């Protein structure tokens, strides 16, 4: 079991200057910081597609637990989405930006477009079920994709 000094040092590594919202004895303070740090480290190692990697003409296929989405970036740099909720709402292809990926709660990684194990959030606040597979394709979308 770690001493109070070791726990305080751990918090200083996560939040320079000490614990985030109070003393180290506050329940959950260190745990929250460690969990968020671990989540972002996981996202950095995941087989993810980052927004910065998506060039005009590229498209990404995202298979979630319940749906398949096709996200493309047009020549002006805007995103359009087909499939999933947008297909069911008869709004496909739909121009919408990507907020990022969540872990199922309100914490969001805004640099990620899609990553297996996470949830995709669109700018219109639509959130997908858990992402199962992501494929990034360079260039124009083939005819067989809706």
C-alpha positions as CSV (number, residue, x, y, z in Angstrom):
1,X,0.0,0.0,0.0
2,X,1.3,3.4,-1.0
3,X,2.2,6.0,1.6
4,X,0.5,9.5,1.7
5,X,3.7,11.0,0.3
6,X,3.8,8.5,-2.6
7,X,0.1,9.2,-3.4
8,X,0.7,12.9,-3.3
9,X,3.7,12.6,-5.7
10,X,1.5,10.5,-8.0
11,X,-1.1,13.3,-8.0
12,X,1.6,15.9,-8.8
13,X,2.6,13.9,-11.9
14,X,-1.0,14.0,-13.1
15,X,-1.9,17.5,-12.0
16,X,1.2,19.7,-11.4
17,X,0.9,21.4,-8.1
18,X,-1.0,18.7,-6.4
19,X,-4.5,17.2,-6.4
20,X,-7.1,18.5,-8.8
21,X,-9.9,19.6,-6.4
22,X,-8.7,19.4,-2.8
23,X,-6.5,17.2,-0.7
24,X,-5.4,13.7,-1.5
25,X,-7.8,12.4,1.1
26,X,-10.8,13.5,-0.9
27,X,-12.4,10.2,-2.2
28,X,-12.0,9.7,-5.9
29,X,-9.8,12.7,-6.7
30,X,-6.7,10.7,-7.6
31,X,-8.8,7.9,-9.1
32,X,-10.5,10.3,-11.6
33,X,-7.2,11.8,-12.7
34,X,-5.6,8.4,-13.2
35,X,-8.6,7.1,-15.1
36,X,-8.7,10.1,-17.5
37,X,-5.0,9.9,-18.1
38,X,-5.3,6.1,-18.8
39,X,-8.2,6.7,-21.2
40,X,-6.2,9.3,-23.2
41,X,-3.2,7.0,-23.3
42,X,-5.4,4.2,-24.5
43,X,-6.8,6.4,-27.3
44,X,-3.3,7.4,-28.4
45,X,-2.3,3.7,-28.8
46,X,-5.6,2.6,-30.4
47,X,-6.0,1.8,-34.1
48,X,-7.8,5.1,-34.5
49,X,-8.4,7.5,-37.3
50,X,-7.6,11.0,-36.2
51,X,-9.5,14.0,-37.7
52,X,-6.1,15.5,-38.9
53,X,-5.5,12.3,-41.0
54,X,-8.7,12.7,-43.1
55,X,-7.8,14.6,-46.3
56,X,-10.3,15.8,-48.9
57,X,-11.5,12.9,-51.0
58,X,-10.9,10.3,-48.1
59,X,-13.6,8.3,-46.5
60,X,-13.9,6.2,-43.4
61,X,-16.1,3.2,-42.8
62,X,-17.2,2.8,-39.1
63,X,-19.0,-0.3,-38.0
64,X,-20.6,0.0,-34.6
65,X,-22.5,-2.6,-32.6
66,X,-25.8,-1.7,-34.4
67,X,-24.9,0.2,-37.6
68,X,-22.4,1.1,-40.3
69,X,-21.5,4.7,-41.1
70,X,-19.6,6.0,-44.0
71,X,-17.9,9.4,-43.4
72,X,-16.3,11.3,-46.2
73,X,-14.4,14.6,-46.5
74,X,-15.3,16.6,-49.6
75,X,-12.9,18.8,-51.6
76,X,-13.9,21.8,-49.5
77,X,-13.0,20.0,-46.3
78,X,-16.5,19.3,-45.0
79,X,-17.7,16.0,-43.7
80,X,-20.7,14.1,-44.9
81,X,-22.1,11.0,-43.3
82,X,-24.2,8.2,-44.6
83,X,-25.7,5.2,-42.9
84,X,-26.8,4.4,-39.3
85,X,-29.0,7.0,-37.6
86,X,-28.7,9.3,-40.7
87,X,-30.1,6.6,-43.0
88,X,-33.0,5.9,-40.6
89,X,-33.8,9.6,-40.3
90,X,-33.7,9.9,-44.1
91,X,-30.9,12.4,-44.0
92,X,-28.2,10.7,-46.0
93,X,-25.7,11.8,-47.1
94,X,-25.8,14.4,-44.3
95,X,-23.2,17.3,-43.9
96,X,-22.1,17.2,-40.3
97,X,-18.9,17.6,-38.3
98,X,-17.5,15.1,-35.9
99,X,-17.2,16.2,-32.3
100,X,-14.9,13.3,-31.4
101,X,-15.0,10.0,-29.5
102,X,-16.2,9.3,-26.0
103,X,-15.7,6.3,-23.7
104,X,-19.5,6.2,-23.0
105,X,-19.7,9.2,-20.8
106,X,-19.2,13.0,-21.2
107,X,-15.4,13.0,-21.6
108,X,-14.6,13.4,-25.2
109,X,-11.4,13.1,-27.2
110,X,-11.9,15.8,-29.9
111,X,-8.9,14.8,-32.0
112,X,-10.3,11.3,-32.8
113,X,-12.6,10.7,-35.7
114,X,-13.2,7.0,-34.8
115,X,-11.5,4.3,-32.7
116,X,-12.5,0.7,-31.9
117,X,-14.0,0.4,-28.4
118,X,-15.1,4.0,-28.3
119,X,-18.3,5.8,-29.2
120,X,-18.5,8.4,-32.1
121,X,-20.2,11.7,-31.4
122,X,-21.4,13.9,-34.3
123,X,-21.9,17.7,-34.0
124,X,-25.7,17.2,-34.1
125,X,-25.3,15.3,-30.8
126,X,-26.0,11.9,-32.3
127,X,-23.9,9.3,-30.5
128,X,-23.2,5.8,-31.9
129,X,-23.1,2.5,-30.1
130,X,-19.6,1.1,-29.4
131,X,-17.3,1.1,-32.5
132,X,-16.3,-2.4,-33.6
133,X,-14.2,-1.6,-36.7
134,X,-12.8,1.4,-38.5
135,X,-11.3,1.5,-42.0
136,X,-9.7,4.5,-43.6
137,X,-9.6,4.7,-47.4
138,X,-7.7,7.3,-49.4
139,X,-9.2,8.8,-52.5
140,X,-12.7,8.9,-53.9
141,X,-15.4,6.6,-52.5
142,X,-16.2,3.6,-54.7
143,X,-19.6,3.2,-56.3
144,X,-20.6,0.3,-54.1
145,X,-20.7,2.6,-51.0
146,X,-24.1,4.3,-50.4
